[in-house]
Amino acid sequence: MENKNILISGAGIAGTTLAFWLKKFGFNPTIIEQAPTLREGGYAIDFWGAGYTVAARMNILEDLKQADMKISELIFVDENDKRKGALSYAKMVELMNGEAFTLLRSDLAKVIYGHLDKDIEVIFNDSIQEIYQDETEVKVQFKSGQTRKFDLVIGADGLHSNVRKLIFGNEQQFEQFYGYYTASYTIDKQQYKNKEFKMYNIPNKQAAIYSTNDNKLTVFYIFTSNEKIAYAHHDIEAQKQILRDVFENIGWKCNDLLAQMDDVNDFYFDVVSQIKMENWSNGRVTLVGDACDCPSLLSGQGSTLAMVGAYILAGELKTANGNYKTAFENYQTIFKPFIERKQKIAQDFAKSFVPKSKFGIWLRNTMVKLMFIPFVSDYFINQFNDSKLNLKTYN
């Protein structure tokens, strides 16, 4: 096997899944992560489909079952917290033949990280500053000043990928903005006792709360914006002020939830965008996960699809005995058409997720009541299943 020494940028779901499979297949992966530790917090994700299959092949399902948030219902409420509609998670799991979890994104990352081979080198609190490649190797300069050589470099560093910027250019040429922003943070549970996922909508805005397994409460927001908002990605105070400007005095529990925002340590705020690229690879460098194929959180499957992409990339490298040119081409040929379909579904789904009118909110709530009528449920499952992806077994 050739090209065994591989640097992965990012210790998120895509990066750790990739490292797991590369090590299993005989490669020598190294992970570099700019954060000092694994990231905490983050929003809840639906875990099913091909990602569930990958998790089964990793033998991590039992740990994921323990991390399952066991949400009972998604409940739509009005400004007085009165129930206006609901979606049963138990019935959803039943439609998925029991092969589904609701997880915190950070809990999924922790489970995968906990199953990494102990020989895998993980470098926290550092990042890639420069990448130089030729026909034989890739020389990487870290922000810490260290320079090292690798056979391949893989960017698994998310929507705002540093590797993508260094190799392919500025983010703007690949980002498709669909007019949404999201935020989340965790607070003390206090008076909120139940396991429901409660969601409040007014036109163009959504606020939600749900309990975590550690007796905390996650607050989650989405709102629309016709234009991109100017702010620094690391300016947390500016981002919090944007959130206040949008959600203060709109009713329900919003003012109380915003009042607790200053004391949190896991505040997250970002644009809801998709990344679309003609080619995912350049020489000895390629991308995986949100760095190249972000379907956005509105797909409901970004994290699971990141696992699938990482599995296919590692498997194709193994099949090609480390021949990166063949492996990178096959990886894109197999996965890119599937991802493009998922991105289109996410665009369509966004319109019902954050309705832009009172009628749209009423229609969404009404349609949810019909969700488990057989032909409606069949349509829904068809939109989110992964049957069109033939997931190989790489032995």
C-alpha positions as CSV (number, residue, x, y, z in Angstrom):
1,M,0.0,0.0,0.0
2,E,1.2,3.5,-0.9
3,N,0.5,7.0,0.6
4,K,-0.2,5.7,4.1
5,N,0.6,8.9,6.1
6,I,-2.5,11.0,5.9
7,L,-3.2,14.3,7.7
8,I,-6.9,15.1,8.5
9,S,-7.9,18.6,9.3
10,G,-10.8,18.6,11.8
11,A,-11.8,16.4,14.7
12,G,-15.5,16.6,14.1
13,I,-17.7,13.8,12.8
14,A,-16.3,13.5,9.3
15,G,-12.7,13.7,10.5
16,T,-12.9,11.2,13.3
17,T,-14.9,8.8,11.2
18,L,-12.3,9.0,8.5
19,A,-9.5,8.4,10.9
20,F,-11.3,5.4,12.3
21,W,-11.6,3.7,8.9
22,L,-8.2,4.7,7.6
23,K,-6.6,3.1,10.6
24,K,-8.7,0.0,10.2
25,F,-7.7,-0.2,6.5
26,G,-4.0,0.0,7.2
27,F,-3.2,3.7,6.9
28,N,-1.6,6.0,9.4
29,P,-3.9,9.0,10.0
30,T,-3.1,12.1,12.0
31,I,-5.8,14.5,13.1
32,I,-5.2,18.2,13.7
33,E,-7.9,20.3,15.4
34,Q,-7.8,24.1,16.0
35,A,-10.0,23.8,19.2
36,P,-8.3,22.9,22.4
37,T,-10.7,19.9,23.0
38,L,-13.6,18.2,21.3
39,R,-16.3,20.8,20.8
40,E,-19.2,20.8,23.2
41,G,-22.9,21.7,22.7
42,G,-24.4,22.0,19.2
43,Y,-27.9,21.2,18.0
44,A,-29.7,17.9,18.0
45,I,-29.6,15.7,14.9
46,D,-31.7,12.9,13.5
47,F,-29.5,9.9,13.0
48,W,-30.7,7.3,10.5
49,G,-30.2,6.0,6.9
50,A,-26.8,5.2,5.5
51,G,-25.1,6.8,8.5
52,Y,-26.7,4.2,10.7
53,T,-25.3,1.5,8.5
54,V,-21.8,3.0,8.8
55,A,-22.2,3.2,12.6
56,A,-23.2,-0.4,12.7
57,R,-20.1,-1.4,10.8
58,M,-18.1,0.6,13.4
59,N,-19.7,-1.3,16.2
60,I,-20.8,1.9,18.0
61,L,-24.6,1.5,18.0
62,E,-24.8,0.5,21.6
63,D,-23.0,3.7,22.7
64,L,-25.2,5.8,20.4
65,K,-28.2,4.1,22.0
66,Q,-27.0,5.3,25.4
67,A,-26.5,8.8,24.0
68,D,-30.0,8.9,22.4
69,M,-31.9,11.9,23.8
70,K,-35.2,9.9,23.7
71,I,-37.3,12.9,22.7
72,S,-40.9,11.9,22.9
73,E,-42.5,14.5,20.6
74,L,-41.8,17.5,18.5
75,I,-44.5,19.9,19.6
76,F,-45.5,23.2,17.8
77,V,-46.7,25.8,20.3
78,D,-48.2,29.3,20.1
79,E,-47.1,32.4,22.1
80,N,-49.0,31.1,25.1
81,D,-47.3,27.7,25.0
82,K,-50.5,26.1,23.8
83,R,-50.1,23.0,21.7
84,K,-50.9,23.6,18.0
85,G,-49.5,20.4,16.5
86,A,-47.1,17.6,17.2
87,L,-44.9,14.9,15.6
88,S,-44.4,11.6,17.4
89,Y,-40.7,10.6,17.5
90,A,-41.7,7.1,18.5
91,K,-43.7,6.7,15.3
92,M,-40.9,8.2,13.3
93,V,-38.5,5.6,14.7
94,E,-41.0,2.9,13.8
95,L,-41.2,4.2,10.2
96,M,-37.4,3.8,10.2
97,N,-37.7,0.2,11.3
98,G,-36.2,1.1,14.7
99,E,-32.9,2.2,13.1
100,A,-32.9,5.8,14.2
101,F,-31.7,8.0,17.1
102,T,-31.9,11.6,18.2
103,L,-28.5,12.8,19.3
104,L,-26.6,15.9,20.1
105,R,-24.0,16.5,17.4
106,S,-21.3,16.7,20.1
107,D,-22.4,13.4,21.6
108,L,-22.0,11.7,18.3
109,A,-18.5,13.1,17.9
110,K,-17.6,12.0,21.4
111,V,-18.7,8.4,20.7
112,I,-16.7,8.2,17.5
113,Y,-13.7,9.8,19.1
114,G,-13.9,7.3,22.0
115,H,-13.6,4.4,19.5
116,L,-10.5,5.7,17.7
117,D,-7.4,3.5,17.9
118,K,-5.2,4.8,20.7
119,D,-2.3,4.9,18.2
120,I,-3.9,7.6,16.2
121,E,-2.1,11.0,16.8
122,V,-4.5,13.8,17.6
123,I,-3.1,17.3,17.7
124,F,-5.4,19.8,19.5
125,N,-5.1,23.6,19.7
126,D,-3.3,23.9,16.3
127,S,-4.2,24.3,12.7
128,I,-2.8,24.3,9.2
129,Q,-1.3,27.5,8.0
130,E,0.2,26.6,4.6
131,I,0.1,23.6,2.3
132,Y,2.8,22.9,-0.3
133,Q,2.4,19.8,-2.5
134,D,4.2,18.2,-5.4
135,E,4.1,14.8,-7.2
136,T,5.7,13.0,-4.2
137,E,4.4,14.5,-1.0
138,V,2.6,17.3,0.9
139,K,4.5,19.7,3.1
140,V,2.3,21.2,5.8
141,Q,3.2,24.2,8.0
142,F,1.2,24.4,11.2
143,K,0.2,27.6,13.0
144,S,2.4,26.6,15.9
145,G,5.4,26.8,13.6
146,Q,6.0,23.1,13.1
147,T,6.5,21.8,9.6
148,R,5.7,18.2,8.7
149,K,5.4,16.0,5.6
150,F,2.5,13.8,4.7
151,D,1.5,11.7,1.7
152,L,-2.1,13.1,1.6
153,V,-4.1,15.9,3.3
154,I,-7.8,15.7,3.8
155,G,-9.9,18.7,4.8
156,A,-12.7,17.6,7.2
157,D,-13.0,21.1,8.7
158,G,-16.5,22.0,8.1
159,L,-18.5,24.7,6.2
160,H,-15.8,27.3,6.7
161,S,-13.0,24.9,5.7
162,N,-9.4,26.2,6.1
163,V,-8.0,23.5,3.8
164,R,-10.6,24.4,1.1
165,K,-9.5,28.0,1.4
166,L,-5.8,27.2,1.1
167,I,-6.2,24.9,-1.8
168,F,-9.3,25.9,-3.7
169,G,-9.7,29.6,-2.9
170,N,-12.2,31.8,-1.0
171,E,-15.4,30.3,0.4
172,Q,-17.7,32.7,-1.5
173,Q,-17.2,30.9,-4.8
174,F,-18.6,27.7,-3.4
175,E,-21.1,28.8,-0.8
176,Q,-24.8,28.8,-1.7
177,F,-26.7,31.1,0.7
178,Y,-30.3,30.2,1.1
179,G,-31.4,33.0,3.5
180,Y,-31.2,31.4,6.9
181,Y,-29.2,31.8,10.1
182,T,-29.1,29.5,13.1
183,A,-27.9,29.7,16.7
184,S,-27.9,27.4,19.7
185,Y,-26.6,27.2,23.3
186,T,-27.2,25.2,26.5
187,I,-28.7,26.5,29.7
188,D,-29.7,25.1,33.1
189,K,-32.9,23.2,32.7
190,Q,-34.7,24.9,35.6
191,Q,-38.5,25.0,35.1
192,Y,-38.5,23.0,31.9
193,K,-39.1,19.4,33.0
194,N,-40.2,17.3,30.1
195,K,-38.4,15.6,27.2
196,E,-40.4,17.2,24.4
197,F,-38.9,19.2,21.6
198,K,-40.9,22.5,21.8
199,M,-41.0,24.8,18.8
200,Y,-42.4,28.3,18.5
201,N,-42.9,30.0,15.1
202,I,-43.8,33.4,13.9
203,P,-43.3,34.2,10.2
204,N,-39.6,33.9,9.3
205,K,-38.5,33.0,12.8
206,Q,-38.3,29.8,14.9
207,A,-37.3,29.3,18.5
208,A,-37.1,25.9,20.2
209,I,-36.0,24.1,23.4
210,Y,-35.3,20.5,24.2
211,S,-33.8,18.6,27.1
212,T,-30.4,16.9,26.9
213,N,-29.3,13.8,28.8
214,D,-27.3,15.7,31.3
215,N,-30.2,17.7,32.7
216,K,-29.5,20.7,30.6
217,L,-31.7,22.5,28.1
218,T,-30.6,23.4,24.5
219,V,-32.0,26.5,23.0
220,F,-32.2,26.5,19.2
221,Y,-33.0,29.3,16.8
222,I,-33.5,29.7,13.1
223,F,-34.4,32.9,11.2
224,T,-34.5,34.1,7.7
225,S,-32.6,37.0,6.1
226,N,-32.8,38.2,2.6
227,E,-29.2,39.2,2.6
228,K,-26.0,37.9,4.3
229,I,-25.3,39.6,7.6
230,A,-21.9,41.2,8.1
231,Y,-20.2,40.0,11.3
232,A,-16.9,38.4,12.3
233,H,-17.0,34.7,12.8
234,H,-15.2,34.9,16.1
235,D,-17.1,37.9,17.5
236,I,-19.5,36.2,19.8
237,E,-20.9,39.4,21.3
238,A,-21.8,40.7,17.9
239,Q,-23.6,37.4,17.1
240,K,-25.5,37.5,20.4
241,Q,-26.6,41.0,19.6
242,I,-27.9,39.9,16.2
243,L,-29.9,37.2,18.0
244,R,-31.4,39.7,20.4
245,D,-32.4,42.1,17.7
246,V,-34.2,39.3,15.9
247,F,-35.9,37.4,18.8
248,E,-36.5,40.0,21.6
249,N,-40.2,40.7,22.3
250,I,-41.6,38.2,19.8
251,G,-43.5,36.2,22.4
252,W,-43.4,32.8,24.0
253,K,-40.3,32.2,26.2
254,C,-37.9,34.1,24.0
255,N,-37.0,37.0,26.3
256,D,-36.3,34.6,29.2
257,L,-34.2,32.4,27.1
258,L,-32.2,35.3,25.6
259,A,-31.6,36.7,29.1
260,Q,-29.7,33.5,30.0
261,M,-27.5,33.7,26.9
262,D,-24.6,35.7,28.4
263,D,-23.7,33.0,30.9
264,V,-23.3,30.2,28.4
265,N,-20.0,28.7,27.2
266,D,-21.1,26.8,24.1
267,F,-22.7,29.6,22.1
268,Y,-23.0,28.7,18.4
269,F,-24.1,31.0,15.5
270,D,-23.7,30.5,11.8
271,V,-25.2,31.0,8.4
272,V,-27.2,28.1,7.0
273,S,-25.6,27.5,3.6
274,Q,-24.6,24.7,1.3
275,I,-21.2,24.1,-0.3
276,K,-21.2,23.1,-4.0
277,M,-18.0,22.3,-5.8
278,E,-17.3,20.9,-9.2
279,N,-14.3,19.0,-8.0
280,W,-13.5,17.9,-4.4
281,S,-9.8,17.1,-5.0
282,N,-6.7,19.0,-6.1
283,G,-3.6,16.8,-6.4
284,R,-2.9,15.1,-3.0
285,V,-5.5,17.1,-1.2
286,T,-9.2,16.3,-1.0
287,L,-12.2,17.3,1.1
288,V,-14.9,15.4,3.0
289,G,-18.1,16.3,5.0
290,D,-19.4,19.8,5.1
291,A,-16.1,21.1,3.7
292,C,-17.1,20.0,0.2
293,D,-20.7,18.7,0.2
294,C,-22.5,20.6,3.1
295,P,-26.3,19.8,2.7
296,S,-27.0,22.2,5.6
297,L,-28.7,21.4,8.9
298,L,-32.0,21.8,7.1
299,S,-31.4,18.4,5.5
300,G,-31.6,16.7,8.9
301,Q,-28.7,14.4,7.7
302,G,-25.6,16.5,7.6
303,S,-23.8,14.6,10.3
304,T,-24.8,11.1,9.1
305,L,-23.8,12.0,5.5
306,A,-20.5,13.2,6.7
307,M,-19.9,9.7,8.2
308,V,-20.9,8.1,4.9
309,G,-18.6,10.3,2.9
310,A,-15.7,9.5,5.2
311,Y,-16.4,5.8,5.0
312,I,-16.5,5.8,1.2
313,L,-13.3,7.9,0.9
314,A,-11.4,5.6,3.3
315,G,-12.8,2.5,1.5
316,E,-11.8,3.7,-1.9
317,L,-8.3,4.5,-0.7
318,K,-8.1,1.0,0.6
319,T,-9.5,-0.5,-2.6
320,A,-7.0,1.5,-4.7
321,N,-4.1,0.4,-2.4
322,G,-3.4,4.1,-1.6
323,N,-3.5,5.3,-5.2
324,Y,-5.0,8.6,-4.4
325,K,-5.8,9.6,-8.0
326,T,-8.0,6.6,-8.5
327,A,-9.5,6.7,-5.0
328,F,-10.4,10.4,-5.1
329,E,-12.0,10.1,-8.5
330,N,-14.1,7.0,-7.4
331,Y,-15.1,8.6,-4.1
332,Q,-16.5,11.7,-5.9
333,T,-18.2,9.5,-8.6
334,I,-20.0,7.4,-6.0
335,F,-21.0,10.1,-3.6
336,K,-21.4,13.4,-5.4
337,P,-24.7,12.6,-7.3
338,F,-26.2,11.3,-4.1
339,I,-25.2,14.4,-2.1
340,E,-26.6,16.7,-4.8
341,R,-30.0,15.1,-4.5
342,K,-29.8,15.5,-0.7
343,Q,-29.0,19.2,-1.1
344,K,-32.0,19.7,-3.3
345,I,-34.3,18.0,-0.8
346,A,-32.9,20.3,1.9
347,Q,-33.7,23.4,-0.1
348,D,-37.3,22.3,-0.5
349,F,-37.7,21.2,3.1
350,A,-36.5,24.6,4.4
351,K,-39.7,26.3,3.2
352,S,-41.8,24.2,5.7
353,F,-39.2,24.2,8.4
354,V,-39.3,28.0,8.8
355,P,-42.6,29.2,7.3
356,K,-42.6,32.8,6.0
357,S,-46.3,33.5,6.7
358,K,-49.0,32.7,9.2
359,F,-50.7,30.6,6.6
360,G,-47.5,28.7,6.1
361,I,-47.3,28.0,9.8
362,W,-50.9,26.7,9.9
363,L,-50.3,24.6,6.8
364,R,-47.2,23.0,8.3
365,N,-49.0,22.2,11.6
366,T,-51.9,20.7,9.6
367,M,-49.7,18.6,7.4
368,V,-47.8,17.2,10.5
369,K,-51.2,15.8,11.7
370,L,-51.4,13.8,8.5
371,M,-47.8,12.6,8.6
372,F,-48.7,9.0,9.6
373,I,-51.3,8.4,6.9
374,P,-49.7,5.6,4.9
375,F,-49.2,7.4,1.6
376,V,-48.0,10.6,3.3
377,S,-45.5,8.7,5.5
378,D,-44.3,6.8,2.5
379,Y,-43.6,10.0,0.6
380,F,-41.8,11.5,3.6
381,I,-39.6,8.4,4.2
382,N,-38.8,8.3,0.5
383,Q,-37.4,11.8,0.7
384,F,-35.1,11.0,3.5
385,N,-34.1,7.4,3.0
386,D,-30.7,6.5,1.4
387,S,-31.8,3.5,-0.7
388,K,-30.3,5.1,-3.8
389,L,-26.8,4.8,-2.4
390,N,-25.3,1.4,-2.8
391,L,-23.0,1.4,0.2
392,K,-20.1,-1.1,-0.4
393,T,-18.6,-3.3,2.2
394,Y,-14.8,-2.6,2.2
395,N,-13.1,-5.7,3.6
